[in-house]
Amino acid sequence: MTSGLTSGLTSGSTSPQQTRPAAAAKPVRWAADAVATMREGARLRLDYSAQSLWRVDRVIDGIRREEAPYAAVETALRGLGAYAGEVIVRQTGGEWWTTGGDHWVRTPDGRLWDPMDEARRCFAGDGSLRLLCRDATAGP
C-alpha cells in the first residue's frame, strides 16, 4: 500500500510537510508517548540519538530489577522499543514496516529489525536497544 501519513504544518511552522508510510503512524506515536512519559515521569530527556539508548536500556533494567509484572509494563516497553526503532529510522533513513499487527524497522540495506521485541528481551535481561541500534546502523 502506498498511502502515506502526512504530518502537516503546525501553527507558525515554516518547515515543509513530510510524508511517512502509514506503517509509521502507530510506532511514531508510541515513541512520542514514551519520550513524554520519560520526560514527565522520570525527568529523563530523550532526544532520538543513538546515545540516548544507553539511558533507555538503564530504565528498562531498573524496571526489571523492581520485578514489575510484565503486564504492568507491557505498554511502556512497547513505547521504549518504538523509540529505539524511531532512532534507527532516523539514523539510517530506514522505514517502519507492519504486517499482522507487528511492527519492524527496515533499514535501507533490506534488513528487518524488531525493536519492540528487543525491548521485551531487555526486560527479560537478555537484550539491549543500544546494541540493536549499533548493529542496525553499522551496515551488513
Backbone torsions as a table, in degrees:
resi	resn	phi	psi	omega
1	MET	NA	134.4	-174.7
2	THR	-104.0	4.6	179.7
3	SER	-68.9	143.6	-177.4
4	GLY	-117.3	164.5	175.3
5	LEU	-98.5	121.0	-178.3
6	THR	-99.9	124.9	173.8
7	SER	-96.3	110.8	-173.8
8	GLY	-74.3	174.9	178.0
9	LEU	-75.2	137.8	175.3
10	THR	-91.3	162.3	-178.2
11	SER	-55.4	126.2	178.8
12	GLY	83.4	-2.3	-178.4
13	SER	-86.9	141.1	176.6
14	THR	-115.4	9.3	-179.8
15	SER	-77.0	150.3	-179.8
16	PRO	-70.9	158.5	176.6
17	GLN	-69.7	146.1	177.0
18	GLN	-120.8	135.3	178.1
19	THR	-105.6	130.0	177.6
20	ARG	-123.6	154.4	178.8
21	PRO	-59.4	148.6	178.8
22	ALA	-57.1	-29.2	179.7
23	ALA	-61.6	-20.7	-178.0
24	ALA	-80.0	-17.9	-171.5
25	ALA	-53.5	-55.6	-176.7
26	LYS	-68.1	-52.4	-177.7
27	PRO	-62.8	-33.3	177.4
28	VAL	-64.9	-41.6	177.2
29	ARG	-65.7	-43.4	178.8
30	TRP	-61.1	-40.4	179.5
31	ALA	-64.6	-45.3	179.3
32	ALA	-62.1	-39.0	176.7
33	ASP	-63.0	-41.0	178.9
34	ALA	-64.3	-41.1	178.4
35	VAL	-60.7	-46.3	-180.0
36	ALA	-64.5	-42.6	179.9
37	THR	-63.9	-43.7	179.2
38	MET	-65.4	-38.1	-180.0
39	ARG	-66.6	-45.0	-174.7
40	GLU	-84.5	-39.8	-175.7
41	GLY	-85.1	-41.8	-175.0
42	ALA	-109.5	0.2	-177.8
43	ARG	55.4	39.6	-177.7
44	LEU	-117.4	123.1	-179.9
45	ARG	-93.6	125.4	176.3
46	LEU	-110.1	129.3	-172.2
47	ASP	-117.5	17.3	179.0
48	TYR	64.1	26.5	174.8
49	SER	-99.3	155.8	176.9
50	ALA	-60.5	-34.9	-179.4
51	GLN	-64.1	-30.4	-178.7
52	SER	-66.2	-18.8	-179.2
53	LEU	-70.3	-19.9	171.5
54	TRP	-59.6	-46.4	-179.2
55	ARG	-65.5	-39.5	179.8
56	VAL	-63.6	-44.1	176.5
57	ASP	-58.4	-40.7	179.7
58	ARG	-66.9	-38.6	177.5
59	VAL	-61.3	-48.1	-179.8
60	ILE	-63.0	-40.3	177.3
61	ASP	-60.4	-41.0	178.5
62	GLY	-64.2	-40.7	177.7
63	ILE	-62.6	-43.0	179.6
64	ARG	-62.6	-43.5	-179.3
65	ARG	-65.2	-26.7	176.3
66	GLU	-76.0	-5.7	178.5
67	GLU	58.8	38.4	176.0
68	ALA	-66.4	140.3	176.3
69	PRO	-66.2	143.3	-177.6
70	TYR	-53.3	-43.5	-177.9
71	ALA	-58.3	-30.8	-178.4
72	ALA	-76.7	-22.2	-175.6
73	VAL	-117.5	3.7	-175.8
74	GLU	-56.0	-45.6	-178.9
75	THR	-66.5	-41.0	178.2
76	ALA	-63.6	-41.4	178.6
77	LEU	-64.6	-40.4	177.3
78	ARG	-60.5	-43.4	179.7
79	GLY	-65.2	-41.6	179.1
80	LEU	-69.2	-35.7	174.7
81	GLY	-65.8	-41.5	177.7
82	ALA	-63.9	-37.7	177.0
83	TYR	-60.0	-47.3	178.7
84	ALA	-61.2	-41.0	177.6
85	GLY	-61.8	-40.0	179.7
86	GLU	-68.9	-33.9	173.8
87	VAL	-60.3	-45.7	180.0
88	ILE	-62.8	-44.5	178.7
89	VAL	-57.3	-47.0	-177.3
90	ARG	-70.1	-34.2	-178.9
91	GLN	-74.7	-34.2	-172.2
92	THR	-106.1	-14.9	-171.7
93	GLY	78.5	19.8	179.6
94	GLY	-74.4	-170.1	179.6
95	GLU	-148.9	156.8	177.3
96	TRP	-79.4	140.6	174.2
97	TRP	-125.1	148.6	178.1
98	THR	-142.7	146.1	172.2
99	THR	-159.9	137.9	178.1
100	GLY	57.9	26.8	179.2
101	GLY	87.5	-8.2	177.6
102	ASP	-92.7	148.9	-179.9
103	HIS	-123.2	133.2	177.4
104	TRP	-130.1	164.6	171.0
105	VAL	-106.8	132.2	175.1
106	ARG	-108.6	118.1	177.9
107	THR	-82.4	160.2	-175.9
108	PRO	-56.5	-22.0	178.6
109	ASP	-82.0	2.5	175.9
110	GLY	93.8	-6.5	-179.7
111	ARG	-75.8	147.3	177.9
112	LEU	-107.1	139.8	-178.5
113	TRP	-128.3	144.1	-178.4
114	ASP	-119.2	81.9	-175.8
115	PRO	-68.3	-27.8	177.6
116	MET	-68.0	-39.9	176.2
117	ASP	-66.2	-37.2	179.1
118	GLU	-64.7	-36.2	176.4
119	ALA	-64.0	-39.8	176.3
120	ARG	-64.5	-39.3	177.8
121	ARG	-65.4	-36.8	175.8
122	CYS	-60.0	-44.8	-179.9
123	PHE	-62.2	-33.3	178.1
124	ALA	-79.2	-6.4	178.8
125	GLY	90.7	13.9	-175.1
126	ASP	-136.4	48.5	179.7
127	GLY	-166.2	172.0	178.2
128	SER	-158.5	119.6	176.5
129	LEU	-68.0	-34.0	177.4
130	ARG	-61.8	-45.2	-179.8
131	LEU	-70.8	-34.3	175.5
132	LEU	-60.3	-45.6	179.4
133	CYS	-63.8	-42.7	178.5
134	ARG	-58.4	-45.8	-179.3
135	ASP	-65.3	-41.7	-177.4
136	ALA	-68.3	-32.1	-177.7
137	THR	-90.1	-9.5	-177.5
138	ALA	-79.0	-19.3	-176.6
139	GLY	88.6	171.2	-176.2
140	PRO	-70.2	NA	NA
